[in-house]
Amino acid sequence: MDKLHIVKIGGKVIENKDSLISFLEDFASLEESKILIHGGGNEANNISKKIGLEIKIEGGRRITDSDSLDLITMVYAGKINKRIVSLLQSISCNALGISGVDGNAYSAMKRPIKDIDFGFVGDLTEVNIPFFTGLIKQNIVPVCCSVTHDRKGQLLNTNADTIAASIASALSKNFKVILTYCFEKMGVLEDINDENSVIPFIDTKKYHELKNTKTISQGMMPKLHNCFESLEKGVQEIRIGNSSIFSQKNQFTKIKK
């Protein structure tokens, strides 16, 4: 099977133009087929503050009411997505910016109300495999944002890490998939206060050890959960690191069964 890189970029890498350009140059230089997924929560928060829109967080997760959904759609599917696509086009990497709505690329269902009503937050239900394989065959790089839909006309906000893991899992039936999570840290840190305490390798045993001892940041645990679910569904390899992960200037975390 052909190799396919699926890369999720987030955090401060998106906000810092120099870091973003450097990362995209490395990403574009990958010879194999590739898909890029991006978040943008920090930029959405910054714009929310500028216009006086309240940011509602419960249990570390964003509550997406109708006003927040409008802003997220404009920022994720508009400003950030088109900025990334334009930068890729400037370095001769032919890219297409999409949300889950476009080509029915990936769809979701509104999260059921349990202890907390998260509003218009969606949990992914389906990935359109023929849509992505068709673009890849044409040497077009999909650039995916975290706006999804429920196939009934309702837009939804879905976690970008989960979208990356779901697309990687779905396409692992057709490709040898390498999933990469790129953010501002060099990898999974043993000590959140020590930038150099990167854990170089995490297998299932190490993951459960980290989970039980709670030695890493709680924000990292959902990402690792997605990683190991993806491995069970056929993803070959997963890496977590910063914007220089493809140039291998720094160490990073490799995750395997």
CORHUBEL-V711705 format. One record per helix or strand. SS is the DSSP state (hx for helix, st for strand). FROM is the first residue (numbers start at 1). LEN is the number of residues. Records with the same first field share a line. If there is no record, write none. Layout:
BEGIN
SS=FROM-LEN  FROM-LEN
END
This chain:
BEGIN
st=3-7  33-6  57-2  61-2  64-1  95-4  106-5  119-1  121-7  141-4  147-3  155-3  176-7  189-1  198-1  201-2  237-5  253-3
hx=12-4  17-12  41-11  66-25  102-3  129-9  160-12  204-10  218-15
END
